[in-house]
Amino acid sequence: MADKTILRALKGETLPTPPIWMMRQAGRYLPEYRATRAQAGDFLSLCYNPELAAEVTLQPIRRYGFDAAILFADILLLPQALGADLWFVTGEGPRLSTVTTQADFDVLKPASDVHEVLSPIYETVKILSRELPAETTLIGFAGAPWTVATYMIAGRGTPDQGPAHALIAENRPLFEALLERLTLGTIEYLSKQIEAGAEVVKLFDSWAGSLSGEDFDRYALEPARRIIAELKARHPGIPVIAFPREAGEKYVGFAKATGADCVALDNSVSPEWAAANVQIDGCVQGNLASKHMVTGGDALVAETREIVKAFSKGPHIFNLGHGITPDADPENVQLMIDTVRAGA
Ligand SMILES: Cc1c2[nH]c(c1CCC(=O)O)Cc1[nH]c(c(CCC(=O)O)c1C)Cc1[nH]c(c(CCC(=O)O)c1C)Cc1[nH]c(c(C)c1CCC(=O)O)C2
């Protein structure tokens, strides 16, 4: 069988129509997701139930025929596997026990111990690799160490990642020890996802944009480089997508410096700029503003066409610039897909 379209794009092939999938494609905007989540009880129970997690992963594939499915899980399961407490407050978001002192750090488990908690996730991957259509690529993922550290240090999401920056200023060795534990844990976690059947893995560094200068290189770029090098040593040829969200100018050269096969772009950079400055090095993914999934109409169509056209001279995977939101209209998703597949 010819390679799946996403794998071809990741190898650097320019396709007549870009393959497409969507961040958070299994999510609350879909009535079938809300029904399965209710059946599971709550979000974390859904993540740790392999049958139901596989079911929600498959829902957007059945409804839309996306070219890729992304494993249904969360970036905060790794801290939980390292021993942090994790819970979700409805309407607010995640809460974790915090790591701000050496004593907090000392109770965390070693990276090699994460599999006990995470084994249901590997089971979900196994189910999916059996049940997905032959043409659909299975993407595994993890949070990048910096982004996961920001949640572990603050115990919640923060607008400016202030607590993590404060820890860097006050106790850099402790911050770096936490980042190191997360780097090793991420390698373990993604390695097992690949062994279970993930064909591509993606590193989500949602808060990379709050790092600047040398801190960006040390805490966003360098951990990504190490994780990618180790994964490729263990699993030769495994493609990796890196998403240093809101990296701006730092998107330039990021793939070369880290060994990533593809850089995912948020919608704060224009597709014309990114084609000239980032896609020259290889595959890019992105970058339609997710607000169009709420507002739809002519603006959605025009913007989608512009992105397809801007990236048409090189390898491109169509996606949003960030996750789809719960208030999105499922019909707008169909309109985006139809527009991409109709060509620019
Ligand atoms: C920062 C972050 C998290 N999780 C994730 C990130 C990085 C990407 C990003 O910036 O969006 C990544 C993530 N979260 C989820 C996935 C599954 C795969 C996918 O569909 O893309 C992925 C890849 C499911 C989820 N993760 C979460 C949901 C919603 C939970 C629900 O059903 O109530 C889903 C579908 C919950 C979650 N999980 C997290 C937050 C802040 C929240 C609450 C915010 C919200 O409610 O949207 C942490």
The ligand as a Gaussian input file, in Angstrom:
#p B3LYP/6-31G(d) Opt

LIG

0 1
 C       -2.286000      22.755000      27.872000
 C       -2.847000      21.424000      27.432000
 C       -3.682000      20.571000      28.181000
 N       -3.973000      19.494000      27.379000
 C       -3.365000      19.624000      26.163000
 C       -2.616000      20.818000      26.193000
 C       -1.712000      21.300000      25.100000
 C       -2.434000      21.792000      23.906000
 C       -3.206000      23.055000      24.125000
 O       -2.609000      24.085000      24.401000
 O       -4.434000      22.980000      23.949000
 C       -3.353000      18.707000      25.043000
 C       -4.535000      17.856000      24.802000
 N       -5.705000      17.762000      25.509000
 C       -6.507000      16.847000      24.923000
 C       -5.820000      16.280000      23.822000
 C       -6.342000      15.108000      23.034000
 C       -6.049000      15.082000      21.649000
 C       -6.731000      16.140000      20.806000
 O       -7.936000      15.984000      20.550000
 O       -6.043000      17.070000      20.330000
 C       -4.587000      16.943000      23.721000
 C       -3.496000      16.804000      22.694000
 C       -7.854000      16.482000      25.349000
 C       -8.583000      17.382000      26.274000
 N       -8.088000      17.985000      27.403000
 C       -9.086000      18.663000      28.035000
 C      -10.288000      18.496000      27.302000
 C      -11.649000      19.020000      27.699000
 C      -12.092000      18.191000      28.870000
 C      -13.575000      17.907000      28.926000
 O      -14.090000      17.077000      28.152000
 O      -14.188000      18.501000      29.832000
 C       -9.981000      17.689000      26.199000
 C      -10.924000      17.190000      25.138000
 C       -8.957000      19.389000      29.335000
 C       -7.750000      20.212000      29.529000
 N       -6.467000      19.780000      29.432000
 C       -5.600000      20.828000      29.636000
 C       -6.367000      21.978000      29.910000
 C       -5.790000      23.359000      30.163000
 C       -7.697000      21.579000      29.876000
 C       -8.891000      22.411000      30.267000
 C       -9.225000      23.418000      29.225000
 C      -10.404000      22.964000      28.452000
 O      -11.412000      22.612000      29.103000
 O      -10.356000      22.967000      27.199000
 C       -4.145000      20.729000      29.572000

